[in-house]
C-alpha cells in the first residue's frame, strides 16, 4: 500500500499524577512496560517500534540488566529531558525544561553528553531523536546534524506550545509528512540534511477557524486517549491528505507516539490503574491490527530514510 507506520515511544523513568517523578528513580515502565508488555505485543505483529531514551534511562541501563529479556526488532533513539544530563544535572520533581530555552552552548553540551552516554552504553551512535516536551528550537537541528543524527521527530503539526513556556514553539502550519526542515524554524521546510518525521496529528474541522481554532485540541495518533475507531480515522485522514498533496507514488509515513510509562499503572498521569493501562495497550493493538490488515509495515524511525531515499 506504500504506507508505513512508525511507533515512537518516549521512554523515561516512572512518573505519576501530574507527571511527578517517582523518587528514588524507578524503572517499572522499562522493565515491565517495554520488556514485558510493549515489545511482546510488537513482536506478535512483526512491528519494529522506536524507543526514544531519556538520559536517566540510558544511565540506568549502564548499571546492568535494565533491558534484559528484550528481544525482537526495535530501534533505540535519544530523547532529551535536559534536567537529567550535565551540565548541572539534577532529578526534577517534574521535567519542565524546553531545550529551545537553553543557550546554544548549554544545549550543545547536553546533546553531546546524551549522545556520548548512549554510545558508551549501547556501542553505537543514535540516529533518531525527539526533544522532551517537543521543545526543539533554532539551534537544535544543526546541533543534532553535527552529532550524527539523521531523523528528528519533535514536530507536532497543528499544535502551538508558545503559551506553555516556550515563546517560539509553535508548530501550526508544519507539514504532516516527512520533510527537510529549516534549521532556524524546524516546523518549516528548508535545507537541513536531517529528516524531520512529524508526529501524525490531524486537525478538527473547526481548527481552521480564526480564534476558536486556537483552543481546539487536534487529533493525535496517540493511543493514550480516545477509541480505536478514532485512531483509525486519524490514520485514514492522513493517508488521504498525503495522497492528495503528493500523489500516489510518494510513500506515506504515519507516526504514532506515546510514553513507555503509560502502559503500566501509576507511572504517568494517564493510567492510575491496571485497567486504564490495559485500555491504552488495547488501543495500541487496534492501531497495529489496522496496519496489519491494510498492509502497512511498521518500521523504525531511521528506516524512514531508506523508504524515502529516492526523494533525496
Ligand atoms: Zn519525554
Boltz pocket constraint, residues with backbone or C-beta under 6 A from the ligand:
constraints:
  - pocket:
      binder: B
      contacts: [[A, 10], [A, 11], [A, 12], [A, 54], [A, 79], [A, 81], [A, 131], [A, 132], [A, 133]]
      max_distance: 6.0
